[in-house]
Amino acid sequence: MATAGSQEAPRQARALSLARRPKLWLFPTVLCGLLAVVLSLLYMGGIVNPTGHLHRLPIALVNADRGAPPPGQPENFGTRLTKAIVAGTPGRTVDWRQVDQAGLREQLAAGKVYGALVVPEDFTAAVTALVTGGATERPTLTVLTNPGLGSLGSSLASQIAQNAAHQGSQAAGRELLAALPATPAPGSATPAGPDTGATARLLLADPFAVATQVGHPIGSHSGLGLSAFYFTLLAVLTGFIGGNMIHSGVDTALGYSDSEIGPWHTRRPTVPIDRTQTLLLKMVMTAGIMLLTTSLVMLCTVGILGMDAPHLAMLWLFAYCASLAVGLGVQAINAAFGGIGQLVSMFVFIALALPSSGATVPLQAVPGFYRFLSVFEPMRQLSDGIRAILFFDARGNAGLARGWIMIAIGVVLALAFGFGMTRYYDRKGLHRWTPQPSD
């Protein structure tokens, strides 16, 4: 009789002999290689050079200076400074939005700008006092941040505004110093003019100070503005992974795929059902199970971890509808594409969606390809909606209205595409291969 050891050796030899067949390696090797290349280019391509890809990053520019123009000048110093800042911005990197104080509050509260540069009301008077020797401190320009739009975007806007203020200060300093009279020699009878001593000249060389403040505060339990992105990611992942789990679970329960847990392998008797009815069952189950997953996400993030979350009812409803839209989309794609459906849905809802979401790196700081994807990729729309609920008082113009519209469009497309494909397959007689039900 053959021993267990003698039987094991042929099995190992069989595996090694199969591993020598090039055709066995070809498909998985090519597919895994392509996946590694595509994912690497997609994810890293959107973040490696945000400053180099800046395109019209919106920053507010407020000239609140009410001072009269200095003698011989057509405009006050605030107007001259803001015009110089706009004219000195290279290319189309920044979208300077010149607004008043009321417009600034609106832009910050609606999440329309990543930051602001504010010229104070007494700016001309303060600069004039420096020139005439009547001041010992520099006038202050204020840079405001908007952390609700994400730490990176707010930081980029802050750096740009600070650099613009410093450059404007140095340019103004050169102009002011050039206009000063020469310092009289010791013992000269020249009448005393403005104080042009060392202290005054030092102040005039760089006449403007810059102070940074938070323009639109958010809670301390908001992940520095990243909680909106991660909550969106949870909503998308529960819809995506949950949808695929429901898809596999229903197919296993109806006898269309095998169940294998560890060494245990089973196959249930096949339930005769067409593709359309199977998809309907999966979508109904998705709608029901997403109620549970959304509630658990809220319980964990808000109830246990203490995430700052105003408008709880609105947040739950939006998150549920977001997960549902993703889950229905997953079911539709799986029904249409079969075995490769999970790979297709992974690209639609995860691989292409993450780098084009604008949630961590602003869309104005990524290559144009990602801005194109953001027009229709779901995570951008969902992230804007959740950010509006968490940080911008659930305002429609902060992205919530667009989020609801895109959710509705996503649900309609999922239903139309999924049931359109399954009805087509059923009418053509393209039924799934199934064994005969057991007695």
C-alpha positions in Angstrom: 0.0 0.0 0.0 1.2 3.5 -0.7 2.1 5.5 2.3 1.0 9.1 3.0 4.5 10.3 2.3 4.7 8.6 -1.0 1.3 10.2 -2.0 2.5 13.7 -0.9 5.5 13.7 -3.2 3.6 13.4 -6.4 1.3 16.2 -5.3 4.3 18.5 -4.7 5.8 17.4 -8.0 2.5 18.2 -9.8 2.5 21.7 -8.4 6.1 22.3 -9.4 5.5 21.0 -12.9 2.4 23.3 -13.3 4.5 26.2 -12.1 6.8 25.7 -15.0 4.1 26.4 -17.6 4.5 30.0 -18.9 0.8 30.3 -20.0 -0.2 29.7 -16.3 1.8 32.8 -15.3 0.9 35.1 -18.2 -2.5 36.4 -17.3 -2.0 37.0 -13.6 1.4 38.5 -14.1 0.3 40.9 -16.8 -2.8 41.9 -14.8 -0.9 42.4 -11.5 1.8 44.4 -13.3 -0.7 46.7 -15.0 -2.5 47.2 -11.7 0.7 48.2 -10.0 1.6 50.6 -12.7 -1.8 52.2 -13.0 -2.4 52.6 -9.3 1.1 54.0 -8.7 0.7 56.6 -11.5 -2.9 57.5 -10.3 -2.2 58.0 -6.6 1.3 59.5 -6.7 0.6 61.5 -9.8 -1.9 63.6 -7.9 0.2 64.5 -4.9 3.9 64.6 -5.8 3.9 68.3 -6.9 0.9 70.3 -5.7 2.6 73.7 -5.9 3.8 72.9 -9.4 0.2 72.2 -10.6 -1.5 75.1 -8.9 -4.3 76.4 -11.1 -6.5 79.2 -9.9 -6.5 78.4 -6.2 -9.2 80.7 -4.8 -8.0 83.2 -2.2 -9.9 86.2 -1.0 -8.2 89.6 -1.2 -9.8 92.4 0.9 -8.9 96.0 0.8 -10.6 97.6 3.8 -8.3 100.7 3.6 -10.4 103.9 4.0 -7.5 106.3 4.0 -7.3 109.2 1.6 -4.6 109.0 -1.1 -1.3 110.6 0.0 -0.5 114.0 -1.6 0.3 113.6 -5.3 -1.0 110.0 -5.4 -4.3 109.0 -7.2 -4.9 106.0 -4.9 -4.3 105.1 -1.3 -1.7 102.5 -0.2 -4.3 99.7 0.2 -5.5 100.0 -3.4 -2.0 100.2 -4.7 -0.9 97.1 -2.7 -3.9 94.9 -3.8 -3.4 95.9 -7.4 0.3 95.0 -7.2 -0.5 91.7 -5.6 -2.9 90.7 -8.4 -0.6 91.9 -11.1 2.4 90.2 -9.5 0.8 86.7 -9.4 2.6 84.4 -11.9 0.4 82.9 -14.6 -3.0 81.5 -13.4 -1.8 79.9 -10.2 -4.1 82.0 -7.9 -7.7 83.2 -8.3 -7.6 86.4 -6.2 -11.2 87.2 -5.3 -11.4 90.8 -4.4 -14.3 91.2 -2.0 -15.3 93.4 0.9 -15.6 92.3 4.5 -19.2 91.0 4.1 -18.1 89.1 1.0 -15.2 87.7 2.8 -17.3 86.3 5.6 -19.7 84.7 3.0 -16.8 83.2 1.0 -15.2 81.7 4.1 -18.5 80.4 5.6 -19.4 78.7 2.3 -16.0 77.1 1.8 -15.4 79.0 -1.5 -11.9 80.3 -0.6 -9.0 78.5 1.1 -7.8 81.7 2.8 -7.7 85.4 2.6 -5.3 88.4 2.7 -6.9 91.5 4.4 -5.6 95.1 4.3 -6.8 97.0 7.4 -8.9 100.1 7.5 -6.1 102.4 8.8 -3.5 101.1 6.4 -2.7 104.3 4.6 -2.7 106.3 7.8 -0.2 103.8 9.3 2.1 103.8 6.3 2.0 107.6 6.3 3.0 107.7 10.0 6.0 105.6 9.2 7.1 107.9 6.4 6.7 111.0 8.6 8.4 109.5 11.6 5.3 109.3 13.6 5.2 105.6 14.2 7.4 102.9 15.7 5.5 99.8 14.6 4.7 98.5 11.1 1.1 98.4 9.8 -0.2 94.8 9.9 -1.7 92.8 7.0 -3.8 89.8 8.2 -3.7 86.3 6.6 -6.8 84.3 7.3 -7.0 80.5 6.9 -9.9 78.2 6.3 -9.1 74.8 7.9 -12.5 73.3 7.0 -11.2 72.9 3.4 -8.3 70.7 4.6 -5.0 71.4 6.2 -3.0 71.2 3.0 -5.2 73.5 1.0 -5.4 76.0 3.9 -1.6 75.9 4.3 -1.0 76.5 0.6 -3.3 79.5 0.6 -1.6 80.8 3.8 1.9 80.5 2.2 0.8 82.2 -1.0 -0.9 85.1 0.9 2.1 85.5 3.2 4.5 85.5 0.3 2.4 88.1 -1.6 2.3 90.3 1.5 6.0 90.1 2.0 6.8 90.8 -1.6 4.4 93.8 -1.6 6.0 95.0 1.6 9.5 94.9 0.1 8.4 96.6 -3.1 6.7 99.4 -1.1 9.8 99.7 1.1 12.0 100.3 -1.9 9.6 103.0 -3.2 9.3 104.7 0.2 13.0 104.7 0.8 13.6 106.2 -2.6 11.2 109.0 -1.9 13.0 110.0 1.4 15.3 113.1 1.4 19.0 112.4 1.8 20.2 112.3 5.4 21.9 115.7 6.1 25.5 115.6 7.1 26.4 116.4 10.7 26.5 120.1 11.3 24.5 120.9 8.1 22.1 123.8 8.2 19.5 121.8 6.2 16.1 122.1 7.8 15.0 119.1 9.7 12.5 116.9 7.8 11.0 113.6 8.5 13.0 111.3 10.8 15.2 109.4 8.4 17.4 107.9 11.0 18.5 104.2 11.2 15.3 103.1 13.0 13.0 104.8 10.6 14.9 103.4 7.6 14.9 99.9 9.0 11.1 100.1 9.4 10.6 101.5 5.9 12.8 98.8 4.3 10.1 96.2 5.1 7.1 98.3 6.2 4.3 95.8 6.5 4.0 93.1 9.2 1.9 89.9 8.5 -0.3 88.2 11.1 -2.0 84.8 10.5 -5.4 84.0 12.0 -8.0 81.3 11.6 -10.7 82.8 9.4 -13.4 80.1 9.8 -12.7 78.0 12.9 -13.7 74.3 13.1 -13.9 72.0 16.2 -10.9 70.5 17.9 -12.2 67.0 17.1 -12.1 67.5 13.4 -8.8 66.0 12.4 -7.5 69.5 11.4 -10.1 69.5 8.7 -9.6 65.9 7.5 -12.5 64.3 9.4 -14.8 65.1 6.4 -12.5 63.1 4.1 -12.2 60.1 6.3 -15.9 60.1 7.1 -16.6 60.2 3.3 -14.1 57.3 2.9 -16.0 55.3 5.5 -19.3 55.9 3.7 -17.8 54.9 0.3 -16.0 51.8 1.7 -19.1 50.5 3.5 -21.1 50.9 0.3 -18.3 49.3 -1.8 -17.2 46.5 0.4 -20.7 45.9 1.7 -22.1 45.7 -1.8 -19.5 43.2 -2.9 -20.1 41.1 0.2 -23.9 41.1 -0.4 -23.2 40.2 -4.0 -21.1 37.2 -3.0 -23.3 36.2 -0.2 -26.5 36.1 -2.3 -24.8 34.1 -5.0 -23.5 31.6 -2.5 -26.9 31.3 -0.8 -28.7 30.8 -4.1 -26.2 28.1 -5.2 -24.5 30.1 -8.0 -21.1 30.1 -6.3 -19.2 27.9 -3.9 -18.7 28.6 -0.2 -15.2 27.9 1.1 -14.1 28.7 4.6 -10.7 27.2 5.5 -10.8 23.5 4.5 -14.6 23.4 4.4 -16.2 23.6 1.0 -19.9 23.5 0.2 -22.3 24.3 -2.6 -26.0 24.9 -1.9 -28.8 23.7 -4.2 -29.4 26.2 -7.0 -32.5 28.3 -6.7 -33.9 29.0 -10.2 -34.0 32.8 -10.6 -33.2 35.1 -13.5 -30.6 37.8 -13.5 -33.1 40.7 -13.1 -34.7 39.1 -10.0 -31.3 38.4 -8.6 -30.2 42.0 -9.0 -33.5 43.2 -7.4 -32.8 41.0 -4.4 -29.3 42.3 -4.0 -30.3 45.9 -4.3 -33.1 45.5 -1.7 -30.7 43.9 0.7 -28.2 46.7 0.0 -30.8 49.3 0.9 -31.6 47.5 4.1 -28.1 46.6 5.3 -26.8 50.2 4.6 -29.2 51.4 7.3 -27.2 49.3 9.8 -23.7 50.1 8.6 -24.4 53.9 8.4 -25.8 53.9 12.0 -22.7 51.9 13.2 -20.4 54.3 11.5 -22.1 57.2 13.2 -22.0 55.4 16.6 -18.3 54.8 16.3 -17.1 58.1 14.9 -19.4 60.5 16.8 -20.6 58.5 19.8 -17.4 56.7 20.8 -14.6 58.8 19.2 -16.3 62.1 19.8 -15.9 63.5 16.2 -17.3 67.0 15.9 -20.5 66.6 14.0 -23.3 69.2 13.9 -26.5 68.4 12.1 -26.5 64.8 13.1 -29.7 63.9 11.4 -28.6 65.5 8.1 -25.2 63.8 8.4 -26.8 60.3 8.9 -29.2 60.8 6.0 -26.5 62.0 3.6 -24.1 59.3 4.6 -26.8 56.6 4.2 -27.7 57.9 0.7 -24.1 58.1 -0.2 -23.4 54.5 0.8 -26.6 53.4 -0.9 -25.6 55.0 -4.1 -22.2 53.3 -4.1 -23.7 50.0 -3.1 -26.3 50.1 -5.9 -23.6 51.0 -8.3 -21.5 48.0 -7.2 -24.5 45.7 -7.7 -25.2 47.1 -11.2 -21.6 46.8 -12.3 -21.3 43.2 -10.9 -24.5 42.2 -12.7 -23.3 43.7 -15.9 -19.6 42.5 -15.9 -19.8 39.3 -13.9 -16.4 38.0 -12.6 -14.5 41.2 -13.4 -17.2 43.4 -11.9 -15.4 43.8 -8.6 -12.3 45.1 -10.4 -14.3 47.5 -12.5 -16.2 48.8 -9.4 -12.9 49.2 -7.5 -11.6 51.5 -10.2 -14.9 53.5 -10.4 -15.4 54.0 -6.7 -11.9 53.8 -5.2 -8.9 53.9 -7.6 -10.1 56.8 -9.7 -12.2 58.5 -7.0 -9.6 58.9 -4.3 -7.0 61.1 -6.1 -9.7 63.2 -7.8 -11.7 63.8 -4.6 -10.0 67.1 -3.7 -10.4 66.1 0.0 -6.7 66.0 0.9 -5.0 67.8 -2.0 -7.1 70.7 -3.5 -8.3 70.1 -7.0 -6.6 73.4 -7.9 -3.3 71.7 -7.0 -3.5 68.5 -9.1 -3.0 67.9 -12.8 -5.8 68.6 -15.1 -6.6 64.9 -15.6 -7.8 64.7 -12.0 -9.8 67.9 -12.3 -11.6 66.2 -15.2 -12.3 63.1 -13.2 -13.7 65.2 -10.3 -16.6 66.3 -12.5 -18.2 62.9 -12.3 -16.3 60.7 -9.9 -18.5 60.1 -6.8 -16.0 60.7 -3.9 -15.5 64.4 -4.8 -19.3 65.0 -4.7 -19.8 63.1 -1.5 -16.8 64.7 0.2 -18.0 68.2 -0.6 -21.5 67.4 0.8 -20.1 65.9 4.0 -17.6 68.8 4.4 -20.5 71.2 4.1 -22.4 69.4 6.8 -19.5 69.2 9.2 -17.8 72.5 8.7 -20.0 74.9 6.8 -23.4 74.7 8.6 -24.9 72.4 6.0 -25.1 75.2 3.4 -26.3 74.2 0.0 -23.8 76.5 -1.8 -20.9 74.9 0.2 -21.2 71.7 -1.8 -24.2 70.0 -0.2 -26.7 70.8 -3.0 -24.3 69.4 -5.6 -23.8 66.3 -3.4 -27.5 65.6 -3.2 -27.9 66.1 -7.0 -25.0 63.7 -7.8 -26.3 61.1 -5.3 -29.7 61.2 -7.1 -28.0 60.9 -10.5 -25.9 58.0 -9.3 -28.9 56.1 -8.0 -30.8 56.6 -11.3 -27.8 55.5 -13.3 -27.2 52.4 -11.2 -30.8 51.3 -11.5 -31.0 52.1 -15.2 -27.7 50.5 -16.1 -28.1 47.4 -13.8 -31.6 46.5 -14.8 -31.1 47.4 -18.4 -28.2 45.0 -18.7 -29.9 42.1 -16.8 -33.1 42.4 -18.8 -31.1 42.4 -22.0 -29.2 39.2 -20.8 -32.5 37.6 -19.8 -34.2 38.4 -23.1 -31.3 37.0 -25.0 -31.4 33.8 -23.0 -27.9 34.4 -21.6 -28.6 32.6 -18.4 -26.0 31.8 -15.8 -24.7 28.3 -15.9 -26.2 26.3 -13.0 -26.3 22.7 -12.0 -29.6 21.0 -11.5 -31.2 21.5 -8.1 -30.7 18.5 -5.8 -33.7 16.5 -4.6 
